[in-house]
Amino acid sequence: MKYAIVTGGARGLGLGIVRALLSDKVVDHVAVIDRALVPPPAEIADRIEGFSGDVTDEAQIHAVAEAITSKFGPHPDVLCNNAGGGESGWFESGRDAEWHSAEIWRRYVELNLNSVYIVSKEIVPRMIAGAAVCNTSSIAGMLATPFLAAYAAAKAGVISYTRTLALQLGPKGIRVNAVAPGLIYTKIWEELGAAIGGGAERARSAFDAAVRTLTPLGREQTPEDIGQTVAFLCSDRAANITGQVMAVDGGIVLGRPQRT
């Protein structure tokens, strides 16, 4: 039985990844690690098991890893480090001040970068040749992003670490890649949109304005878009791809589109 471990896989972008891994038959089962578990969708509930854990806590992740491997087998086939994001107060800090507090900076880095290392350090040694890792970065980590300086720096760190880990694990036959999502209206963007727009009621309109302004293809991205990309990168179809970062962003990293 092949199985994946997906952090932050209970909802939103993470659930999109879980769905795609299963629908594309990359794995047979998925172990989800999340701080706030919710019941999985009924149609895939028999192939998902949730494990409560904080990805920034080494002791919790060790205990969860032991529980997962005891249930599904000693060698995970896929690891998706997807957990990350931020809280509304963190985003508001970036809007209201030129500098984040050092505490908020540390929280962004802890959740979005250190977690990737903590989970990888625990899970990857249990993986064998043919396994794959996919980390969720962000286009914020590929662009200058003053409003989200700490988040962007952490996600840039994920890109760097992805490449380093790919080089380290290549001789062992384990591939490591990353996806960089663009504009997706998930819980993170609800919080960010509220901070940009000046209130929760303006969150969606702020998001839509960003899509119109920044996206050459003129449409938002979806959890399904990201999930399908992750599933490809973790599948045998990508057997010779490692150390790459795939932006799934409708062209945002190309620069602002010339509207006619």
Secondary structure by P-SEA (a helix, b strand, c coil): cbbbbbcccccaaaaaaaaaaaaaccccbbbbbccccccccccccccbbbbbcccccaaaaaaaaaaaaacccccccbbbccbbbbcaaaaaaaaccccccaaaaaaaaaaccaaaaaaaaaccccccccbbbbbbbccccccccccaaaaaaaaaaaaaaaaaaaaaaccccbbbbbbbbcccccaaaaaaaaaaaccccaaaaaaaaaaaccccccccccaaaaaaaaaaaacccccccccbbbbccccccccccccc
